[in-house]
């Protein structure tokens, strides 16, 4: 049977690692909260822009109707130049509104891209947080042991190797226990036969 010899600074080392993991989780939660706030703010802007866009659509529709009215009116109006000026102004107004509509649609597209990016970042952070909890959770309350130096990948490989080594030894000990138990049963049975 093997015995662990733990270094004096093992528990403080583990506590430091646990505190660092907690700090990282808190930082991630803070960033997630910030990103959620940004997402909500962008959503508000999106609603406002959609309302403005709808207003522009209505204004464009009315401007189109005005053009039709002016076109019919010009045929009957004696002062053709005056009507022509009004028609030109209306057409100019339509062009300004169409340009504003295009600008708002571009802004809307940009906001949608930002919202998609924020959603992805939130998903990524939630995934990293879960992975961190899954990876370091089992070791939070681990007993004190010798401090081991190495990268995360090296330490995980050594842990896997140790698990395999101790699993093999446990299997051997269990096999030996069964053999000894069987020997005891056999001797007990033999003793009863001799005395009986």
N, C-alpha and C positions, 0 to 999 in steps of 0.2 A: 504494500500500500504506500502511495507517495504522500508527502506532506508539503503543503505550500509554506514557504517562508516569505512573509510580506515585509517590504521595506517600511520604515517608520513614516516616510512621507507619501506612502501609497494613497491613503484615504484623503489627505489634503489635495493630492494630485487629481484624484477622481472628482473631489468636490469642485476643484477649479474647472475641470472639463464639463461637469454638470452645469456649473454657473455660466460657463461660456455658451453651452448649448441653450440654456434658458435665455441668456441675453440675445442670442441669435434669433430664437423664436419670438422674443418680444420685439426685436427690430423688424422681423418679417411681418408680425401682426400690425405694427405701426405703419409700415409701408403699405400693407393691404388696406388699412383704414384710409390712408391718404389717397390711394388709387380709387377706392370706392367713392370718396368725396369728389374727386375729379370726374369720375364717371357720371355721378349725379349732376354735377355742374354742366358737363357737356350735354347730358340729356335735356336739361332745361333750355340750353341754347338751341338744341335741335328742335324742340317744340316751338320756341319763339320764331325760329327761321322758317319752319313749316307754315306757321300762321302768316308770316309776312309774305311767303311765297303764294299762299292761297289768296291773300289780298291783292297781290300783283296779278294773279291769274284773272281775278274778277275785274281789276282795272283794265287789263288788256282786252278782256271780253267787251267791256263797256266802250273802250276806245275803238274796237273793231265795229261795234254798233254805230258809234258816232261817225266813223268813216262812211259806212253805208248810208247813213242819214244825209251826210254832206254830199255824197255822190248824187243822190236823188235831188237834193236841194239845188245843187249847182245847175242842173238842167233847167230849173224853173227860175232861178235867180237872175235878175238883170245885172246886178253888180258882180260880175263873174270874178273880178280880181280880188274883191274882198273875200268872197267865199273860197277862192283859191288859197288865199293867205291863211284862212282858218283851217283848211284842209292840210296845208303844209305844217302848220303848228301841231295839228292832231297827229300827223304822221311822225313828226319829230318827237312828240310825247310818247308815241308807241315805241320808237327806237330806243328812247331813254329807259322806258319801262322794260323792254326786252333785254337791254344790257344789264339792268339791275337784276332782272330775273336770272340771267345767266350767272351773274356774280354770286347771287344767293345760292343757286344750285351748286356752284363750285365749292362754296363755303360749307354747304350741307354735306357734300361728298367728303370733304376734308374732316368734318366732325364725325361722320360715320366711320372713317378710317381710324380716327383717334379712339373712338369708342371700341372698335374691334381690337385695336392694339392694347387698350387698357384691360379688356376682357381677357386677352391672351396673357398679359402680364399677371393678372390676378390668378388665373388658372395655374400659371407656372409657379407662382409663389406658394399657392396652396399645395401644389404637388411637392415642392421642395420641403415645405414644412412637414407634410406627412412623412416624406422619406427620412427627414431628420429625426422625427419622433420614433419611427419604426427602427431606425438604425441605432439610436443611442438610448432609447427607452429601457431596454432590458438591462443596461449596465448602470442605470441611475443609482441603484441601491447595492451595487456589487461590493463584496468584502474587500478589505485592503490586500494588496498584492504588490509584488516588485514592479517598479516602474520600468516600462519597456519603451525603448526609443525606436522610431521608424515612421515611415509614411503610413497613411491610412490603409493603402493597398497592401503594404508589407505586413502590417499588424493584422489585417483581416486574413491574410494567407496563413500567418502563424497561428491564429486562433482556429482556423479550419484544421490545420495539421494537428494541433493539440487535441481538438475534439475527436479526431479520428484515432489518435494514439490512445486516449483515455477510454474511448468506446471499446477498442480492442481489449484493453486490460480488464475492463468491467466484464466483458463477455467471458474472458478466461477465468476470472474470479467466480462468476456465476456457475460456470461449468464445473469448477473445482468444488464449489459448495454442494452442487447436486451429487457429485461423486462421493463426497464425504458423508452426505446425508444417507445415500444409498448404502455405504459401508456400515453406518450405524444401524440402519434398519436390518441389514444382513446379519450383523453380529448379534443384535437383539433377538432376531429370529433363531439364530444358531444357539444362543444361550438358553432360550426357552425350550428348544428341542432337547438339549443336553440335560437340563434340570427336570424336564417333564418325563 
